[in-house]
Amino acid sequence: MIRKLSVAVALAFAAAAVFAGPPAPKKEGIESSGYKWNVQEGEKIEALKLKGDVKQGKEDYEVCGGCHLPSGAGRPDGTFPQLAGQHSTVLIKQMADIRGGLRDNPTMYPFAKELTDPQALANASAYINSLCIPADHGKYEGADAGKQVADGKVMYEKECVECHGKNGEGDKEKFYPVIAGQHYKYLLRQMTEIRDGKRRNANPDMVKIIKKYNDAQLVAISAYQSSLTMPGGMCKTVAKKKK
């Protein structure tokens, strides 16, 4: 118990030291006509060329586990996304964009900048990708959940399935994220920010698609997305022992 407390205190001081650094840089994003969604340059392209070391990546991920949890499950309230099983390409892109000032995430920036080189980015991403996706995550819990999921399915299959896949598996080569197992509230927040132009590193093609959806429609789509499971990627459920 004392050892665990000491570790927790040490991490708290480390986090404080990290947050004391300079603010994140800021580059022009999707609002700039000259912005290209996924330019392969700098540390991003270097990290993508490297083979990630899962064992070393586990150590690199420790600083992330305080928010995203050691399992990579994130928080059901949507404050921190579920990361486990995410494509390494997507993870590298997002961390590089946060580090480079293309995506605004003041909470994560101090930690992302601690991955000091392309190899560290590749290692942490490989480890996160190796984790199974928790089946128990934040879903839409309204009394009308059945209707919301059904309505969301219709919209998802019309315009989202081509990129994100039937089971929310995304596309590693095209940098489309896995959304299976993601928290409902996180999905809703991100789609709303993308629609409203607040996610500066969003894919312009997605921005065009999502702009026409109102708040109620985004709730339904998010409800359906959060119900998706990816065969072969989910954590095995442990049967509860009978009393």
C-alpha positions in Angstrom: 0.0 0.0 0.0 2.8 2.4 0.9 4.6 1.6 -2.3 1.5 2.3 -4.4 1.0 5.6 -2.6 4.6 6.6 -3.2 4.2 5.8 -6.9 1.0 7.8 -7.0 2.6 10.8 -5.3 5.7 10.6 -7.6 3.4 10.6 -10.7 1.5 13.5 -9.4 4.7 15.6 -8.9 5.8 14.4 -12.4 2.5 15.5 -13.9 2.8 18.9 -12.2 6.3 19.4 -13.6 5.1 18.4 -17.1 2.2 20.9 -16.9 4.6 23.7 -15.9 6.2 23.7 -19.4 5.5 26.1 -22.3 2.1 26.1 -24.0 1.5 24.0 -27.1 2.5 25.4 -30.5 -0.3 26.2 -32.9 -0.3 25.8 -36.6 -3.1 26.6 -39.0 -5.6 23.7 -39.4 -8.7 22.9 -41.4 -9.8 26.6 -41.4 -6.8 27.3 -43.6 -7.3 26.6 -47.4 -3.6 25.6 -47.6 -3.9 22.9 -44.9 -3.5 19.3 -46.1 -5.2 16.8 -43.8 -2.4 14.2 -43.5 0.9 15.6 -44.7 3.6 13.0 -44.2 6.5 15.0 -42.9 8.7 15.5 -39.8 8.5 13.1 -36.9 5.1 11.7 -38.1 6.6 10.1 -41.3 9.7 9.0 -39.3 7.6 7.3 -36.7 5.4 5.6 -39.4 8.5 4.1 -41.0 9.7 2.5 -37.7 8.7 -0.8 -36.2 7.3 -0.1 -32.7 8.7 -2.1 -29.8 5.7 -3.3 -27.7 7.7 -4.0 -24.6 9.3 -0.6 -24.6 6.0 1.0 -25.5 4.5 -0.4 -22.3 7.0 1.7 -20.4 6.4 4.8 -22.6 2.6 4.4 -22.1 2.8 4.6 -18.3 2.5 8.3 -18.3 -0.7 8.0 -20.4 -2.3 5.4 -18.1 -3.2 7.9 -15.4 -5.9 9.3 -17.7 -6.5 6.6 -20.2 -6.1 3.8 -17.6 -3.5 1.0 -17.8 -6.0 -1.0 -19.9 -6.4 1.8 -22.4 -10.1 1.9 -21.6 -10.3 5.6 -21.0 -13.3 7.0 -19.1 -17.0 6.2 -19.8 -17.9 9.9 -19.2 -16.0 10.7 -22.4 -13.4 12.9 -20.8 -10.6 10.6 -22.0 -11.1 8.3 -25.0 -10.8 4.5 -25.2 -7.4 3.9 -26.9 -6.9 0.1 -26.7 -6.7 -1.6 -30.1 -6.5 1.6 -32.0 -4.5 1.6 -35.3 -0.9 2.6 -34.7 -1.1 4.9 -37.7 -4.0 6.8 -36.2 -2.3 7.1 -32.8 1.0 8.3 -34.4 -0.9 10.9 -36.5 -2.9 12.2 -33.5 0.0 12.5 -31.1 2.2 14.1 -33.8 -0.6 16.6 -34.6 -1.0 17.5 -30.9 2.8 17.8 -30.5 3.0 19.9 -33.7 0.1 22.2 -32.9 -2.4 20.9 -35.5 -4.8 19.5 -32.9 -5.8 21.5 -29.8 -5.6 19.3 -26.7 -4.1 21.3 -23.8 -4.7 18.4 -21.4 -2.8 15.9 -23.5 -0.1 18.1 -24.9 2.2 18.1 -21.8 2.2 14.3 -21.9 2.4 13.9 -25.6 5.5 16.0 -25.7 7.2 13.7 -23.3 7.4 11.1 -26.1 10.6 12.7 -27.1 11.4 11.1 -30.5 9.7 9.2 -33.4 10.8 5.8 -32.0 8.9 6.6 -28.7 5.8 7.5 -30.7 6.1 4.2 -32.6 6.7 2.2 -29.4 3.7 3.7 -27.5 1.4 3.3 -30.5 2.4 -0.3 -31.0 1.7 -1.1 -27.3 -1.7 0.6 -27.3 -2.6 -1.2 -30.5 -1.7 -4.5 -28.9 -4.3 -4.1 -26.1 -7.7 -5.7 -26.4 -10.8 -3.4 -26.7 -12.9 -3.4 -23.5 -16.5 -4.6 -24.2 -17.7 -2.7 -21.2 -17.6 1.0 -22.2 -19.8 4.1 -22.1 -22.9 3.7 -24.2 -26.0 5.8 -24.7 -28.3 5.2 -21.7 -31.4 7.1 -22.4 -34.9 5.5 -22.1 -35.1 5.7 -25.9 -31.8 3.9 -26.5 -33.3 1.3 -28.8 -34.7 4.0 -31.1 -31.6 6.1 -31.1 -29.4 3.1 -32.0 -31.8 2.1 -34.8 -31.9 5.6 -36.2 -28.2 6.0 -35.9 -27.6 2.7 -37.7 -29.5 4.0 -40.8 -27.4 7.1 -41.0 -24.1 5.3 -40.2 -24.7 2.7 -42.9 -25.5 5.5 -45.4 -22.4 7.6 -45.0 -20.0 6.4 -42.3 -19.6 2.7 -43.1 -17.4 3.3 -46.2 -14.6 4.7 -44.1 -15.1 3.4 -40.6 -16.3 -0.1 -41.6 -19.3 -2.3 -40.8 -18.0 -3.1 -37.3 -16.3 0.2 -36.6 -12.9 -1.3 -37.5 -11.6 1.8 -39.4 -8.7 1.6 -41.9 -5.1 1.5 -40.8 -3.7 2.4 -44.2 -6.0 5.4 -44.6 -5.7 6.6 -41.0 -9.4 6.1 -40.3 -9.8 5.3 -36.6 -11.3 2.2 -34.9 -14.5 3.4 -33.3 -15.7 0.0 -32.0 -15.7 0.1 -28.2 -15.4 3.9 -28.1 -17.4 5.8 -25.4 -20.7 7.4 -26.5 -20.0 10.8 -24.9 -16.5 11.0 -26.5 -17.9 10.2 -29.9 -20.6 12.8 -29.6 -18.2 15.5 -28.5 -15.7 14.8 -31.3 -18.3 14.7 -34.0 -19.8 17.9 -32.7 -16.4 19.6 -32.7 -15.7 18.4 -36.2 -19.0 19.6 -37.5 -18.5 23.0 -35.8 -14.9 23.5 -37.1 -13.3 23.1 -33.7 -11.3 19.9 -34.5 -8.5 21.6 -36.6 -6.9 18.4 -37.8 -10.1 16.7 -38.9 -10.4 15.0 -42.3 -12.0 17.7 -44.6 -14.0 14.9 -46.3 -15.6 14.0 -42.9 -16.2 17.7 -42.2 -18.3 18.0 -45.4 -20.3 14.9 -44.6 -21.0 15.8 -41.0 -21.9 19.5 -41.4 -25.4 18.7 -42.4 -26.3 16.7 -39.2 -28.1 18.5 -36.4 -27.5 17.7 -32.7 -30.3 15.1 -32.5 -28.9 13.2 -35.4 -25.4 13.2 -34.0 -26.8 11.8 -30.8 -28.3 8.9 -32.7 -25.2 8.3 -34.8 -23.0 8.3 -31.7 -25.4 6.0 -29.9 -25.1 3.5 -32.7 -21.3 3.8 -33.0 -20.9 3.2 -29.3 -22.8 -0.1 -29.7 -20.3 -1.5 -32.3 -18.0 -4.4 -31.5 -15.0 -5.5 -33.6 -14.7 -9.3 -34.0 -11.3 -10.5 -32.8 -10.4 -7.2 -31.2 -12.6 -7.2 -28.1 -11.4 -8.4 -24.6 -12.7 -11.7 -23.5 -15.5 -11.4 -21.0 -15.1 -13.3 -17.8 -18.1 -15.2 -16.6 -19.3 -14.1 -13.1 -19.1 -16.7 -10.5 -22.4 -17.8 -9.0 -22.8 -17.2 -5.3 
